[in-house]
């Protein structure tokens, strides 16, 4: 008779004379065990509530061979393994590693019928334990056993393999699953989606091409995924071609179509075909497909990018009326557009719109407005725009603070700059190298060298690495004060930190030594600058003209003037007169005539 167990507690079957540890058999679902025996009792009940004597009876034929973590004696190894038994192994963390072993045993049994639920559990267990070779083996049984997993299981299997970068296994699984009509399309979609998530867009294209070649007809989701891949590959023509093919097959579903139209419009817009994108958008509206915030944002950004301000604003008003305005990046594109076309008042209006709709005004937008006013209207207008933005309740970030501090410093409003810098530090933005550079430069110009050095030390203490701008400000400050020891110390520190000096750095240190009348040091640093590939501008050339004339190195002076001519440097009034006087004082009338014939100068505008 057949006797079945139905409990879910662990059963320990022991043998008193075991030389090894006892075996614990855990089961959580109903299973049966059939003994191939000629005795009248050919079936055995295993129940958690069985008496000890019965359990000991049942264990007399059990032993543990060394070839497997859990194997039965020859008598028990021939038992028929059921789907329920495999399920119980899969559902228990302590025995799930044995599931595939007993799955193979079961499939070798004559007449074994694999249930879909069992196959699903085995696959889930193999994926969880990353047993990829076992998955490859079990996939071969799909056709032999005529037992395919359901669509959801197949899609999850493909996605898991792609996430684990098992791409050859993915190709093999697609080859097995594509012959099942109700599974083929979803698994191809899962593969394309997985590759898109990994930014492997060319692999997505390969999967789609394979899908077409084997005669699997793509659905709307597949079209969306392949169009998205071509959009990322910047292939607008392919996106449009796929869209036209999708439309001709009349597979339009509202949920899928809106995403497909969104990809199409975005791809065309990014490739400079904004008007074509707008035409397809209007076609979508005519088909009563509801637009999304993303498609409006894409169109507005496209027209903002080509500076079609009127159309971009009309689309914005249309989206606002439908409650589809949510993207801060779109507002940034509008601000940049109005800055470029010179309509700066509209930038403030856009910020007011964002405040009204309770959309956070980002630091990038505030900075774009302030820098736009600086570029188009000047520093005073920029300062007024900042005050207006503050009155609207906008909170500046690190970049905005750095921009307005620079404006205050250039206007000479040092108390405003210092107060804004203190406010910036209080809000936690204490690692902005641009702001530190501006304030240190401001201190230097005001003769506050101690404050500058204190802030320099504080900057390094905060972990904000000084850049070449900071060192240039300090070199200029100490050079003006003829503090040559500090200049040398800063120069060595720059070298030690691996910060390459630029033209301003060399100009500052050469100017410092020139004021101290250490002309040989000036020539040393100038030659070093030239060896590093540097070219003299008007400021550096003016200093070196004075240096060469004072130590009567006329050949070097003439060479410098020739270099300036070759580099196309235009002289200003001061540089021209300095060079002319130096040559006249040396009595080189031929060179004076050469200078007058070959060089002109620009009058400085005041």
Secondary structure, DSSP 8 states (H G I E B T S, - for coil): ----B---S-EEE--TT-SS--EEE---S-B--B---SSS--B----TT--HHHHHHHGGG----TTSSS---HHHHTS---HHHHHHHHT-TTTGGGHHHHHHHHHTSTT----HHHHHHHHHHHHHTT-HHHHHHHHTHHHHHT----HHHHHHHHHHHHHTT-HHHHHHHHHHHTTSHHHHHHHHHHHHHHHHHTT-HHHHHHHHHHHHHTT----HHHHHHHHHHHHHTT-HHHHHHHHHHHHHTT---HHHHHHHHHHHHHHHHHTT-HHHHHHHHHHHHHTT----HHHHHHHHHHHHHTT-HHHHHHHHHHHHHTT----HHHHHHHHHHHHHHT-HHHHHHHHHHHHHTT----HHHHHHHHHHHHHHT-HHHHHHHHHHHHHTT----HHHHHHHHHHHHHHT-HHHHHHHHHHHHHTT----HHHHHHHHHHHHHTT-HHHHHHHHHHHHHTT----HHHHHHHHHHHHHTT-HHHHHHHHHHHHHHT----HHHHHHHHHHHHHTT-HHHHHHHHHHHHHTT----HHHHHHHHHHHHHTT-HHHHHHHHHHHHHHT--EEHHHHHHHHHHHHHTT-HHHHHHHHHH--EE----
